[in-house]
Amino acid sequence: FQPSGDFHAWIEVADSGEAAVPEPTTLALLGLGLAGFGFRARKKKLN
């Protein structure tokens, strides 16, 4: 916002042409989380 009350947005998009690949740690944390949900559901089902 400008002091006069106007709003000016500056957006710059850079296209590298390559798809972003998640890091292995991110995928490992996602896998552990999904496994935890699966074990919790299995434990509830058995009880």
mmCIF entry with sequence, helices, sheets and N, C-alpha, C, O atoms, coordinates in Angstrom:
data_MODEL
# 
_entry.id   MODEL 
# 
_entity.id                         1 
_entity.type                       polymer 
_entity.pdbx_number_of_molecules   1 
# 
_entity_poly.entity_id                      1 
_entity_poly.type                           'polypeptide(L)' 
_entity_poly.nstd_linkage                   no 
_entity_poly.nstd_monomer                   no 
_entity_poly.pdbx_seq_one_letter_code       FQPSGDFHAWIEVADSGEAAVPEPTTLALLGLGLAGFGFRARKKKLN 
_entity_poly.pdbx_seq_one_letter_code_can   FQPSGDFHAWIEVADSGEAAVPEPTTLALLGLGLAGFGFRARKKKLN 
_entity_poly.pdbx_strand_id                 A 
# 
loop_
_entity_poly_seq.entity_id 
_entity_poly_seq.num 
_entity_poly_seq.mon_id 
_entity_poly_seq.hetero 
1 1  PHE n 
1 2  GLN n 
1 3  PRO n 
1 4  SER n 
1 5  GLY n 
1 6  ASP n 
1 7  PHE n 
1 8  HIS n 
1 9  ALA n 
1 10 TRP n 
1 11 ILE n 
1 12 GLU n 
1 13 VAL n 
1 14 ALA n 
1 15 ASP n 
1 16 SER n 
1 17 GLY n 
1 18 GLU n 
1 19 ALA n 
1 20 ALA n 
1 21 VAL n 
1 22 PRO n 
1 23 GLU n 
1 24 PRO n 
1 25 THR n 
1 26 THR n 
1 27 LEU n 
1 28 ALA n 
1 29 LEU n 
1 30 LEU n 
1 31 GLY n 
1 32 LEU n 
1 33 GLY n 
1 34 LEU n 
1 35 ALA n 
1 36 GLY n 
1 37 PHE n 
1 38 GLY n 
1 39 PHE n 
1 40 ARG n 
1 41 ALA n 
1 42 ARG n 
1 43 LYS n 
1 44 LYS n 
1 45 LYS n 
1 46 LEU n 
1 47 ASN n 
# 
_struct_asym.id          A 
_struct_asym.entity_id   1 
# 
_struct_conf.conf_type_id            HELX_P 
_struct_conf.id                      HELX_P1 
_struct_conf.pdbx_PDB_helix_id       AA1 
_struct_conf.beg_label_comp_id       PRO 
_struct_conf.beg_label_asym_id       A 
_struct_conf.beg_label_seq_id        24 
_struct_conf.pdbx_beg_PDB_ins_code   ? 
_struct_conf.end_label_comp_id       LEU 
_struct_conf.end_label_asym_id       A 
_struct_conf.end_label_seq_id        46 
_struct_conf.pdbx_end_PDB_ins_code   ? 
_struct_conf.beg_auth_comp_id        PRO 
_struct_conf.beg_auth_asym_id        A 
_struct_conf.beg_auth_seq_id         24 
_struct_conf.end_auth_comp_id        LEU 
_struct_conf.end_auth_asym_id        A 
_struct_conf.end_auth_seq_id         46 
_struct_conf.pdbx_PDB_helix_class    1 
_struct_conf.details                 ? 
_struct_conf.pdbx_PDB_helix_length   23 
# 
_struct_conf_type.id          HELX_P 
_struct_conf_type.criteria    ? 
_struct_conf_type.reference   ? 
# 
loop_
_atom_site.group_PDB 
_atom_site.id 
_atom_site.type_symbol 
_atom_site.label_atom_id 
_atom_site.label_alt_id 
_atom_site.label_comp_id 
_atom_site.label_asym_id 
_atom_site.label_entity_id 
_atom_site.label_seq_id 
_atom_site.pdbx_PDB_ins_code 
_atom_site.Cartn_x 
_atom_site.Cartn_y 
_atom_site.Cartn_z 
_atom_site.occupancy 
_atom_site.B_iso_or_equiv 
_atom_site.pdbx_formal_charge 
_atom_site.auth_seq_id 
_atom_site.auth_comp_id 
_atom_site.auth_asym_id 
_atom_site.auth_atom_id 
_atom_site.pdbx_PDB_model_num 
ATOM 1   N N  . PHE A 1 1  ? 0.829   -1.182  0.000   1.00 0.00 ? 1  PHE A N  1 
ATOM 2   C CA . PHE A 1 1  ? 0.000   0.000   0.000   1.00 0.00 ? 1  PHE A CA 1 
ATOM 3   C C  . PHE A 1 1  ? 0.873   1.245   0.000   1.00 0.00 ? 1  PHE A C  1 
ATOM 4   O O  . PHE A 1 1  ? 1.926   1.290   0.636   1.00 0.00 ? 1  PHE A O  1 
ATOM 5   N N  . GLN A 1 2  ? 0.425   2.219   -0.705  1.00 0.00 ? 2  GLN A N  1 
ATOM 6   C CA . GLN A 1 2  ? 1.129   3.493   -0.781  1.00 0.00 ? 2  GLN A CA 1 
ATOM 7   C C  . GLN A 1 2  ? 0.554   4.445   0.265   1.00 0.00 ? 2  GLN A C  1 
ATOM 8   O O  . GLN A 1 2  ? -0.587  4.266   0.690   1.00 0.00 ? 2  GLN A O  1 
ATOM 9   N N  . PRO A 1 3  ? 1.321   5.455   0.691   1.00 0.00 ? 3  PRO A N  1 
ATOM 10  C CA . PRO A 1 3  ? 0.806   6.424   1.662   1.00 0.00 ? 3  PRO A CA 1 
ATOM 11  C C  . PRO A 1 3  ? -0.475  7.108   1.194   1.00 0.00 ? 3  PRO A C  1 
ATOM 12  O O  . PRO A 1 3  ? -1.276  7.549   2.019   1.00 0.00 ? 3  PRO A O  1 
ATOM 13  N N  . SER A 1 4  ? -0.678  7.202   -0.112  1.00 0.00 ? 4  SER A N  1 
ATOM 14  C CA . SER A 1 4  ? -1.887  7.842   -0.635  1.00 0.00 ? 4  SER A CA 1 
ATOM 15  C C  . SER A 1 4  ? -3.094  6.918   -0.579  1.00 0.00 ? 4  SER A C  1 
ATOM 16  O O  . SER A 1 4  ? -4.212  7.341   -0.875  1.00 0.00 ? 4  SER A O  1 
ATOM 17  N N  . GLY A 1 5  ? -2.880  5.653   -0.200  1.00 0.00 ? 5  GLY A N  1 
ATOM 18  C CA . GLY A 1 5  ? -3.973  4.692   -0.128  1.00 0.00 ? 5  GLY A CA 1 
ATOM 19  C C  . GLY A 1 5  ? -4.056  3.790   -1.336  1.00 0.00 ? 5  GLY A C  1 
ATOM 20  O O  . GLY A 1 5  ? -4.856  2.855   -1.359  1.00 0.00 ? 5  GLY A O  1 
ATOM 21  N N  . ASP A 1 6  ? -3.238  4.058   -2.343  1.00 0.00 ? 6  ASP A N  1 
ATOM 22  C CA . ASP A 1 6  ? -3.234  3.222   -3.540  1.00 0.00 ? 6  ASP A CA 1 
ATOM 23  C C  . ASP A 1 6  ? -2.507  1.911   -3.263  1.00 0.00 ? 6  ASP A C  1 
ATOM 24  O O  . ASP A 1 6  ? -1.642  1.832   -2.392  1.00 0.00 ? 6  ASP A O  1 
ATOM 25  N N  . PHE A 1 7  ? -2.876  0.896   -4.017  1.00 0.00 ? 7  PHE A N  1 
ATOM 26  C CA . PHE A 1 7  ? -2.228  -0.411  -3.898  1.00 0.00 ? 7  PHE A CA 1 
ATOM 27  C C  . PHE A 1 7  ? -1.596  -0.750  -5.233  1.00 0.00 ? 7  PHE A C  1 
ATOM 28  O O  . PHE A 1 7  ? -2.267  -0.740  -6.265  1.00 0.00 ? 7  PHE A O  1 
ATOM 29  N N  . HIS A 1 8  ? -0.311  -1.049  -5.216  1.00 0.00 ? 8  HIS A N  1 
ATOM 30  C CA . HIS A 1 8  ? 0.400   -1.439  -6.429  1.00 0.00 ? 8  HIS A CA 1 
ATOM 31  C C  . HIS A 1 8  ? 1.055   -2.790  -6.183  1.00 0.00 ? 8  HIS A C  1 
ATOM 32  O O  . HIS A 1 8  ? 1.857   -2.940  -5.261  1.00 0.00 ? 8  HIS A O  1 
ATOM 33  N N  . ALA A 1 9  ? 0.716   -3.762  -7.002  1.00 0.00 ? 9  ALA A N  1 
ATOM 34  C CA . ALA A 1 9  ? 1.309   -5.096  -6.871  1.00 0.00 ? 9  ALA A CA 1 
ATOM 35  C C  . ALA A 1 9  ? 2.308   -5.304  -7.999  1.00 0.00 ? 9  ALA A C  1 
ATOM 36  O O  . ALA A 1 9  ? 2.033   -4.989  -9.157  1.00 0.00 ? 9  ALA A O  1 
ATOM 37  N N  . TRP A 1 10 ? 3.453   -5.830  -7.649  1.00 0.00 ? 10 TRP A N  1 
ATOM 38  C CA . TRP A 1 10 ? 4.485   -6.148  -8.633  1.00 0.00 ? 10 TRP A CA 1 
ATOM 39  C C  . TRP A 1 10 ? 4.685   -7.649  -8.584  1.00 0.00 ? 10 TRP A C  1 
ATOM 40  O O  . TRP A 1 10 ? 5.210   -8.179  -7.605  1.00 0.00 ? 10 TRP A O  1 
ATOM 41  N N  . ILE A 1 11 ? 4.270   -8.330  -9.631  1.00 0.00 ? 11 ILE A N  1 
ATOM 42  C CA . ILE A 1 11 ? 4.370   -9.785  -9.677  1.00 0.00 ? 11 ILE A CA 1 
ATOM 43  C C  . ILE A 1 11 ? 5.282   -10.161 -10.836 1.00 0.00 ? 11 ILE A C  1 
ATOM 44  O O  . ILE A 1 11 ? 5.079   -9.737  -11.974 1.00 0.00 ? 11 ILE A O  1 
ATOM 45  N N  . GLU A 1 12 ? 6.282   -10.960 -10.522 1.00 0.00 ? 12 GLU A N  1 
ATOM 46  C CA . GLU A 1 12 ? 7.207   -11.422 -11.551 1.00 0.00 ? 12 GLU A CA 1 
ATOM 47  C C  . GLU A 1 12 ? 7.240   -12.943 -11.508 1.00 0.00 ? 12 GLU A C  1 
ATOM 48  O O  . GLU A 1 12 ? 7.534   -13.537 -10.470 1.00 0.00 ? 12 GLU A O  1 
ATOM 49  N N  . VAL A 1 13 ? 6.941   -13.558 -12.620 1.00 0.00 ? 13 VAL A N  1 
ATOM 50  C CA . VAL A 1 13 ? 6.905   -15.013 -12.697 1.00 0.00 ? 13 VAL A CA 1 
ATOM 51  C C  . VAL A 1 13 ? 8.112   -15.481 -13.499 1.00 0.00 ? 13 VAL A C  1 
ATOM 52  O O  . VAL A 1 13 ? 8.333   -15.052 -14.631 1.00 0.00 ? 13 VAL A O  1 
ATOM 53  N N  . ALA A 1 14 ? 8.877   -16.359 -12.894 1.00 0.00 ? 14 ALA A N  1 
ATOM 54  C CA . ALA A 1 14 ? 10.038  -16.921 -13.580 1.00 0.00 ? 14 ALA A CA 1 
ATOM 55  C C  . ALA A 1 14 ? 9.743   -18.380 -13.911 1.00 0.00 ? 14 ALA A C  1 
ATOM 56  O O  . ALA A 1 14 ? 9.451   -19.175 -13.017 1.00 0.00 ? 14 ALA A O  1 
ATOM 57  N N  . ASP A 1 15 ? 9.815   -18.726 -15.163 1.00 0.00 ? 15 ASP A N  1 
ATOM 58  C CA . ASP A 1 15 ? 9.558   -20.095 -15.599 1.00 0.00 ? 15 ASP A CA 1 
ATOM 59  C C  . ASP A 1 15 ? 10.882  -20.739 -15.983 1.00 0.00 ? 15 ASP A C  1 
ATOM 60  O O  . ASP A 1 15 ? 11.490  -20.391 -16.996 1.00 0.00 ? 15 ASP A O  1 
ATOM 61  N N  . SER A 1 16 ? 11.313  -21.677 -15.162 1.00 0.00 ? 16 SER A N  1 
ATOM 62  C CA . SER A 1 16 ? 12.585  -22.341 -15.437 1.00 0.00 ? 16 SER A CA 1 
ATOM 63  C C  . SER A 1 16 ? 12.408  -23.524 -16.388 1.00 0.00 ? 16 SER A C  1 
ATOM 64  O O  . SER A 1 16 ? 13.391  -24.039 -16.919 1.00 0.00 ? 16 SER A O  1 
ATOM 65  N N  . GLY A 1 17 ? 11.171  -23.959 -16.608 1.00 0.00 ? 17 GLY A N  1 
ATOM 66  C CA . GLY A 1 17 ? 10.926  -25.082 -17.496 1.00 0.00 ? 17 GLY A CA 1 
ATOM 67  C C  . GLY A 1 17 ? 11.099  -26.430 -16.836 1.00 0.00 ? 17 GLY A C  1 
ATOM 68  O O  . GLY A 1 17 ? 10.884  -27.460 -17.475 1.00 0.00 ? 17 GLY A O  1 
ATOM 69  N N  . GLU A 1 18 ? 11.485  -26.449 -15.567 1.00 0.00 ? 18 GLU A N  1 
ATOM 70  C CA . GLU A 1 18 ? 11.688  -27.706 -14.855 1.00 0.00 ? 18 GLU A CA 1 
ATOM 71  C C  . GLU A 1 18 ? 10.662  -27.841 -13.738 1.00 0.00 ? 18 GLU A C  1 
ATOM 72  O O  . GLU A 1 18 ? 10.288  -26.856 -13.102 1.00 0.00 ? 18 GLU A O  1 
ATOM 73  N N  . ALA A 1 19 ? 10.219  -29.050 -13.510 1.00 0.00 ? 19 ALA A N  1 
ATOM 74  C CA . ALA A 1 19 ? 9.293   -29.311 -12.412 1.00 0.00 ? 19 ALA A CA 1 
ATOM 75  C C  . ALA A 1 19 ? 10.079  -29.443 -11.115 1.00 0.00 ? 19 ALA A C  1 
ATOM 76  O O  . ALA A 1 19 ? 11.169  -30.015 -11.092 1.00 0.00 ? 19 ALA A O  1 
ATOM 77  N N  . ALA A 1 20 ? 9.519   -28.914 -10.046 1.00 0.00 ? 20 ALA A N  1 
ATOM 78  C CA . ALA A 1 20 ? 10.172  -29.021 -8.742  1.00 0.00 ? 20 ALA A CA 1 
ATOM 79  C C  . ALA A 1 20 ? 10.033  -30.446 -8.217  1.00 0.00 ? 20 ALA A C  1 
ATOM 80  O O  . ALA A 1 20 ? 8.960   -31.043 -8.306  1.00 0.00 ? 20 ALA A O  1 
ATOM 81  N N  . VAL A 1 21 ? 11.104  -30.983 -7.678  1.00 0.00 ? 21 VAL A N  1 
ATOM 82  C CA . VAL A 1 21 ? 11.111  -32.334 -7.124  1.00 0.00 ? 21 VAL A CA 1 
ATOM 83  C C  . VAL A 1 21 ? 11.249  -32.226 -5.617  1.00 0.00 ? 21 VAL A C  1 
ATOM 84  O O  . VAL A 1 21 ? 12.191  -31.598 -5.134  1.00 0.00 ? 21 VAL A O  1 
ATOM 85  N N  . PRO A 1 22 ? 10.323  -32.829 -4.851  1.00 0.00 ? 22 PRO A N  1 
ATOM 86  C CA . PRO A 1 22 ? 10.433  -32.746 -3.395  1.00 0.00 ? 22 PRO A CA 1 
ATOM 87  C C  . PRO A 1 22 ? 11.697  -33.441 -2.890  1.00 0.00 ? 22 PRO A C  1 
ATOM 88  O O  . PRO A 1 22 ? 12.166  -34.415 -3.478  1.00 0.00 ? 22 PRO A O  1 
ATOM 89  N N  . GLU A 1 23 ? 12.225  -32.927 -1.810  1.00 0.00 ? 23 GLU A N  1 
ATOM 90  C CA . GLU A 1 23 ? 13.434  -33.507 -1.238  1.00 0.00 ? 23 GLU A CA 1 
ATOM 91  C C  . GLU A 1 23 ? 13.102  -34.844 -0.578  1.00 0.00 ? 23 GLU A C  1 
ATOM 92  O O  . GLU A 1 23 ? 11.965  -35.053 -0.155  1.00 0.00 ? 23 GLU A O  1 
ATOM 93  N N  . PRO A 1 24 ? 14.075  -35.751 -0.483  1.00 0.00 ? 24 PRO A N  1 
ATOM 94  C CA . PRO A 1 24 ? 13.839  -37.063 0.124   1.00 0.00 ? 24 PRO A CA 1 
ATOM 95  C C  . PRO A 1 24 ? 13.330  -36.972 1.564   1.00 0.00 ? 24 PRO A C  1 
ATOM 96  O O  . PRO A 1 24 ? 12.518  -37.796 1.982   1.00 0.00 ? 24 PRO A O  1 
ATOM 97  N N  . THR A 1 25 ? 13.793  -35.991 2.315   1.00 0.00 ? 25 THR A N  1 
ATOM 98  C CA . THR A 1 25 ? 13.341  -35.849 3.701   1.00 0.00 ? 25 THR A CA 1 
ATOM 99  C C  . THR A 1 25 ? 11.849  -35.553 3.752   1.00 0.00 ? 25 THR A C  1 
ATOM 100 O O  . THR A 1 25 ? 11.140  -36.075 4.612   1.00 0.00 ? 25 THR A O  1 
ATOM 101 N N  . THR A 1 26 ? 11.374  -34.721 2.837   1.00 0.00 ? 26 THR A N  1 
ATOM 102 C CA . THR A 1 26 ? 9.952   -34.397 2.784   1.00 0.00 ? 26 THR A CA 1 
ATOM 103 C C  . THR A 1 26 ? 9.136   -35.651 2.505   1.00 0.00 ? 26 THR A C  1 
ATOM 104 O O  . THR A 1 26 ? 8.119   -35.894 3.153   1.00 0.00 ? 26 THR A O  1 
ATOM 105 N N  . LEU A 1 27 ? 9.583   -36.440 1.544   1.00 0.00 ? 27 LEU A N  1 
ATOM 106 C CA . LEU A 1 27 ? 8.867   -37.678 1.218   1.00 0.00 ? 27 LEU A CA 1 
ATOM 107 C C  . LEU A 1 27 ? 8.922   -38.671 2.374   1.00 0.00 ? 27 LEU A C  1 
ATOM 108 O O  . LEU A 1 27 ? 7.949   -39.381 2.625   1.00 0.00 ? 27 LEU A O  1 
ATOM 109 N N  . ALA A 1 28 ? 10.047  -38.727 3.078   1.00 0.00 ? 28 ALA A N  1 
ATOM 110 C CA . ALA A 1 28 ? 10.169  -39.632 4.225   1.00 0.00 ? 28 ALA A CA 1 
ATOM 111 C C  . ALA A 1 28 ? 9.211   -39.221 5.335   1.00 0.00 ? 28 ALA A C  1 
ATOM 112 O O  . ALA A 1 28 ? 8.560   -40.077 5.934   1.00 0.00 ? 28 ALA A O  1 
ATOM 113 N N  . LEU A 1 29 ? 9.114   -37.926 5.621   1.00 0.00 ? 29 LEU A N  1 
ATOM 114 C CA . LEU A 1 29 ? 8.186   -37.460 6.656   1.00 0.00 ? 29 LEU A CA 1 
ATOM 115 C C  . LEU A 1 29 ? 6.738   -37.738 6.259   1.00 0.00 ? 29 LEU A C  1 
ATOM 116 O O  . LEU A 1 29 ? 5.931   -38.131 7.102   1.00 0.00 ? 29 LEU A O  1 
ATOM 117 N N  . LEU A 1 30 ? 6.406   -37.539 5.003   1.00 0.00 ? 30 LEU A N  1 
ATOM 118 C CA . LEU A 1 30 ? 5.057   -37.837 4.530   1.00 0.00 ? 30 LEU A CA 1 
ATOM 119 C C  . LEU A 1 30 ? 4.762   -39.325 4.685   1.00 0.00 ? 30 LEU A C  1 
ATOM 120 O O  . LEU A 1 30 ? 3.681   -39.701 5.139   1.00 0.00 ? 30 LEU A O  1 
ATOM 121 N N  . GLY A 1 31 ? 5.719   -40.169 4.310   1.00 0.00 ? 31 GLY A N  1 
ATOM 122 C CA . GLY A 1 31 ? 5.541   -41.616 4.443   1.00 0.00 ? 31 GLY A CA 1 
ATOM 123 C C  . GLY A 1 31 ? 5.374   -42.049 5.885   1.00 0.00 ? 31 GLY A C  1 
ATOM 124 O O  . GLY A 1 31 ? 4.530   -42.893 6.188   1.00 0.00 ? 31 GLY A O  1 
ATOM 125 N N  . LEU A 1 32 ? 6.180   -41.474 6.788   1.00 0.00 ? 32 LEU A N  1 
ATOM 126 C CA . LEU A 1 32 ? 6.046   -41.810 8.210   1.00 0.00 ? 32 LEU A CA 1 
ATOM 127 C C  . LEU A 1 32 ? 4.687   -41.380 8.756   1.00 0.00 ? 32 LEU A C  1 
ATOM 128 O O  . LEU A 1 32 ? 4.073   -42.101 9.543   1.00 0.00 ? 32 LEU A O  1 
ATOM 129 N N  . GLY A 1 33 ? 4.227   -40.225 8.343   1.00 0.00 ? 33 GLY A N  1 
ATOM 130 C CA . GLY A 1 33 ? 2.914   -39.755 8.786   1.00 0.00 ? 33 GLY A CA 1 
ATOM 131 C C  . GLY A 1 33 ? 1.796   -40.666 8.310   1.00 0.00 ? 33 GLY A C  1 
ATOM 132 O O  . GLY A 1 33 ? 0.898   -41.010 9.079   1.00 0.00 ? 33 GLY A O  1 
ATOM 133 N N  . LEU A 1 34 ? 1.850   -41.056 7.049   1.00 0.00 ? 34 LEU A N  1 
ATOM 134 C CA . LEU A 1 34 ? 0.823   -41.956 6.513   1.00 0.00 ? 34 LEU A CA 1 
ATOM 135 C C  . LEU A 1 34 ? 0.886   -43.325 7.176   1.00 0.00 ? 34 LEU A C  1 
ATOM 136 O O  . LEU A 1 34 ? -0.151  -43.931 7.445   1.00 0.00 ? 34 LEU A O  1 
ATOM 137 N N  . ALA A 1 35 ? 2.087   -43.815 7.440   1.00 0.00 ? 35 ALA A N  1 
ATOM 138 C CA . ALA A 1 35 ? 2.230   -45.097 8.134   1.00 0.00 ? 35 ALA A CA 1 
ATOM 139 C C  . ALA A 1 35 ? 1.670   -45.001 9.547   1.00 0.00 ? 35 ALA A C  1 
ATOM 140 O O  . ALA A 1 35 ? 1.024   -45.934 10.022  1.00 0.00 ? 35 ALA A O  1 
ATOM 141 N N  . GLY A 1 36 ? 1.911   -43.889 10.216  1.00 0.00 ? 36 GLY A N  1 
ATOM 142 C CA . GLY A 1 36 ? 1.371   -43.685 11.563  1.00 0.00 ? 36 GLY A CA 1 
ATOM 143 C C  . GLY A 1 36 ? -0.145  -43.704 11.573  1.00 0.00 ? 36 GLY A C  1 
ATOM 144 O O  . GLY A 1 36 ? -0.761  -44.308 12.451  1.00 0.00 ? 36 GLY A O  1 
ATOM 145 N N  . PHE A 1 37 ? -0.748  -43.038 10.590  1.00 0.00 ? 37 PHE A N  1 
ATOM 146 C CA . PHE A 1 37 ? -2.215  -43.066 10.497  1.00 0.00 ? 37 PHE A CA 1 
ATOM 147 C C  . PHE A 1 37 ? -2.712  -44.486 10.250  1.00 0.00 ? 37 PHE A C  1 
ATOM 148 O O  . PHE A 1 37 ? -3.724  -44.900 10.815  1.00 0.00 ? 37 PHE A O  1 
ATOM 149 N N  . GLY A 1 38 ? -2.001  -45.229 9.409   1.00 0.00 ? 38 GLY A N  1 
ATOM 150 C CA . GLY A 1 38 ? -2.392  -46.608 9.121   1.00 0.00 ? 38 GLY A CA 1 
ATOM 151 C C  . GLY A 1 38 ? -2.297  -47.503 10.341  1.00 0.00 ? 38 GLY A C  1 
ATOM 152 O O  . GLY A 1 38 ? -3.205  -48.293 10.599  1.00 0.00 ? 38 GLY A O  1 
ATOM 153 N N  . PHE A 1 39 ? -1.205  -47.390 11.102  1.00 0.00 ? 39 PHE A N  1 
ATOM 154 C CA . PHE A 1 39 ? -1.052  -48.198 12.312  1.00 0.00 ? 39 PHE A CA 1 
ATOM 155 C C  . PHE A 1 39 ? -2.101  -47.839 13.357  1.00 0.00 ? 39 PHE A C  1 
ATOM 156 O O  . PHE A 1 39 ? -2.619  -48.714 14.051  1.00 0.00 ? 39 PHE A O  1 
ATOM 157 N N  . ARG A 1 40 ? -2.414  -46.543 13.468  1.00 0.00 ? 40 ARG A N  1 
ATOM 158 C CA . ARG A 1 40 ? -3.422  -46.115 14.437  1.00 0.00 ? 40 ARG A CA 1 
ATOM 159 C C  . ARG A 1 40 ? -4.799  -46.676 14.066  1.00 0.00 ? 40 ARG A C  1 
ATOM 160 O O  . ARG A 1 40 ? -5.536  -47.145 14.933  1.00 0.00 ? 40 ARG A O  1 
ATOM 161 N N  . ALA A 1 41 ? -5.135  -46.627 12.791  1.00 0.00 ? 41 ALA A N  1 
ATOM 162 C CA . ALA A 1 41 ? -6.420  -47.166 12.345  1.00 0.00 ? 41 ALA A CA 1 
ATOM 163 C C  . ALA A 1 41 ? -6.476  -48.677 12.559  1.00 0.00 ? 41 ALA A C  1 
ATOM 164 O O  . ALA A 1 41 ? -7.509  -49.217 12.954  1.00 0.00 ? 41 ALA A O  1 
ATOM 165 N N  . ARG A 1 42 ? -5.362  -49.351 12.297  1.00 0.00 ? 42 ARG A N  1 
ATOM 166 C CA . ARG A 1 42 ? -5.320  -50.807 12.490  1.00 0.00 ? 42 ARG A CA 1 
ATOM 167 C C  . ARG A 1 42 ? -5.474  -51.162 13.965  1.00 0.00 ? 42 ARG A C  1 
ATOM 168 O O  . ARG A 1 42 ? -6.180  -52.110 14.311  1.00 0.00 ? 42 ARG A O  1 
ATOM 169 N N  . LYS A 1 43 ? -4.815  -50.403 14.828  1.00 0.00 ? 43 LYS A N  1 
ATOM 170 C CA . LYS A 1 43 ? -4.892  -50.668 16.263  1.00 0.00 ? 43 LYS A CA 1 
ATOM 171 C C  . LYS A 1 43 ? -6.321  -50.455 16.777  1.00 0.00 ? 43 LYS A C  1 
ATOM 172 O O  . LYS A 1 43 ? -6.816  -51.236 17.590  1.00 0.00 ? 43 LYS A O  1 
ATOM 173 N N  . LYS A 1 44 ? -6.978  -49.395 16.296  1.00 0.00 ? 44 LYS A N  1 
ATOM 174 C CA . LYS A 1 44 ? -8.362  -49.140 16.707  1.00 0.00 ? 44 LYS A CA 1 
ATOM 175 C C  . LYS A 1 44 ? -9.284  -50.253 16.210  1.00 0.00 ? 44 LYS A C  1 
ATOM 176 O O  . LYS A 1 44 ? -10.225 -50.641 16.903  1.00 0.00 ? 44 LYS A O  1 
ATOM 177 N N  . LYS A 1 45 ? -9.011  -50.764 15.006  1.00 0.00 ? 45 LYS A N  1 
ATOM 178 C CA . LYS A 1 45 ? -9.850  -51.812 14.433  1.00 0.00 ? 45 LYS A CA 1 
ATOM 179 C C  . LYS A 1 45 ? -9.711  -53.119 15.205  1.00 0.00 ? 45 LYS A C  1 
ATOM 180 O O  . LYS A 1 45 ? -10.688 -53.850 15.364  1.00 0.00 ? 45 LYS A O  1 
ATOM 181 N N  . LEU A 1 46 ? -8.500  -53.422 15.689  1.00 0.00 ? 46 LEU A N  1 
ATOM 182 C CA . LEU A 1 46 ? -8.266  -54.663 16.424  1.00 0.00 ? 46 LEU A CA 1 
ATOM 183 C C  . LEU A 1 46 ? -8.871  -54.627 17.829  1.00 0.00 ? 46 LEU A C  1 
ATOM 184 O O  . LEU A 1 46 ? -9.229  -55.673 18.371  1.00 0.00 ? 46 LEU A O  1 
ATOM 185 N N  . ASN A 1 47 ? -8.988  -53.452 18.419  1.00 0.00 ? 47 ASN A N  1 
ATOM 186 C CA . ASN A 1 47 ? -9.530  -53.355 19.790  1.00 0.00 ? 47 ASN A CA 1 
ATOM 187 C C  . ASN A 1 47 ? -11.010 -53.305 19.799  1.00 0.00 ? 47 ASN A C  1 
ATOM 188 O O  . ASN A 1 47 ? -11.619 -53.223 20.866  1.00 0.00 ? 47 ASN A O  1 
# 
